[in-house]
Amino acid sequence: MKFEDYKKIIEKKLDEYLEIKYPEKIYKSMRYSVLNGGKRLRPIMLLETIKMITGDYVIGLPSACAIEMLHCQSLIHDDLPCMDNDDYRRGKLTNHKVYGESTAILAGDALLSFAPQIIINYSNVDKVTKIKILNEFFNAAGVYGIIAGQIMDLDSEGKDISYETLSYIHSKKTSALFESAIRIGSILANVENDILNELTKFAQYFGMAFQISDDIIDATQSFEVLGKTPKKDEKVSKATFVKFFGLDESKIKLNYYCERCCDILENNKFKSKIFIELVNSIKKRVN
Amino acid sequence: MKFEDYKKIIEKKLDEYLEIKYPEKIYKSMRYSVLNGGKRLRPIMLLETIKMITGDYVIGLPSACAIEMLHCQSLIHDDLPCMDNDDYRRGKLTNHKVYGESTAILAGDALLSFAPQIIINYSNVDKVTKIKILNEFFNAAGVYGIIAGQIMDLDSEGKDISYETLSYIHSKKTSALFESAIRIGSILANVENDILNELTKFAQYFGMAFQISDDIIDATQSFEVLGKTPKKDEKVSKATFVKFFGLDESKIKLNYYCERCCDILENNKFKSKIFIELVNSIKKRVN
């Protein structure tokens, strides 16, 4: 399986699940953000986890789509005027710029219910596993995950914060969703607890590396590369690795987390070209 | 069991479940709206459904609290400036007026994950039942329920809409949550399908009666009685029963739905003082 193959399969499923019904406006708004050309990193990682362990990935498709919908929900709400106030995302107008703020908020809310219902109604697994997966999903979505990161992120704007708080924000805002993707994949692959723990660590390191690379490219790249307004973090004085450590030290930290990811793959004899490619792609983002 | 007894038990549980953790701000914002003196109609109806059929209600407490959290989530987001733009709710400042818009949006998002996790982690029922309950919860929360009603409601402002659309909005925006409460109660009481259908109809009629009474008191009562700015519906030219039928005809329709509720209780020999009291209290609201 190649990266692009996964991407196509995931996007076909997302399109299917999000078939337009009445009232059309809400479905169109949801589709606008979900079918908006994302990299699909999180669902690919979920599927690849299962494939790496069991040889097949099909059982993970509903959960993979649910995780991508959750990711899109968080982006729609993050982009709102009262949050990060972004007009562009992936080179296109953000949801609220196209559909208006009220519809954008409702589209996000709708995805937060739509996604777990995909797991409930389409996952071909026993009920115990389903409940486990749903719990992982909500751990990432709510006060134990993304929301905790986002509230601390907004709260830290313009403030001097500690390295602990910076790490906390990144681990919740970004790593939580990678963790959830890989943990759900692991649960569907029926792994033992020690393997689950190793894969969870991989996801945490990957999430940190990914967020540091995001901080670096926000500070150094143009609108054309980013697909959104650059240097936004600096403008609102957000807590970022670049602000905290400077550019060079941030790159060293990025490499550190990428190496830890590779160590885990090697030490556990996890054979996955996709994961190696993903880790390398993060390093390439900033060079 | 009296109304006030249920209320106390529910509020104690809500307080327990929403224990403040880090990051405190999000928990405080969630608590502000959830522990804000609501009537607790929906959780009481959920518990009373179980009690009416099985003689006990305790098994329903986690679901009852989840349904109340969902109700509060919908109110927090409905009150936002880009939605209904309300400064007051139950006589107190709305969530975004106290905590700011971004925190209010996140508190709503957080409740949408927190509530189903209460069902997952605290409901003492088998996994099949748990999945059924969760599905009912999301049917009410998402595009098949509240969100569908809210998007059509906003979309209809200032427009001439049909009676079908008005009924659709009310059934989704208001009845869906009563339906969900009573259906979850019925599932937990392990009723047969015909009884489930009768109780669902009861919830639908009750929801319509409740929303009509809401439309009437918005048009006729003062801030002191409402706890929020009166005549808001009229100001933004919302689709309401009062706008559509006028005050007298709306009261006739309200009585019609209340009578249908009583019919269902009587025809099925459902013995519940609480339900009769609730139906009567809706009629009393407008007189």
Interface residues (C-beta under 8 A of the other chain):
Chain A: K21 Y22 P23 K25 I26 Y27 M30 Q73 H77 L80 C82 M83 G100 E101 S102 T103 I105 L106 G108 D109 A110 L112 S113 F114 P116 Q117 I120 N121 K127 V128 K130 I131 L134 N135 F138 N139 A141 G142 V143 I147 A148 Q150 I151 M152 L154 D155
Chain B: K21 Y22 P23 K25 I26 Y27 M30 Q73 H77 L80 C82 M83 G100 E101 S102 T103 I105 L106 G108 D109 A110 L112 S113 F114 P116 Q117 I120 N121 K127 V128 K130 I131 L134 N135 F138 N139 A141 G142 V143 I147 A148 Q150 I151 M152 L154 D155
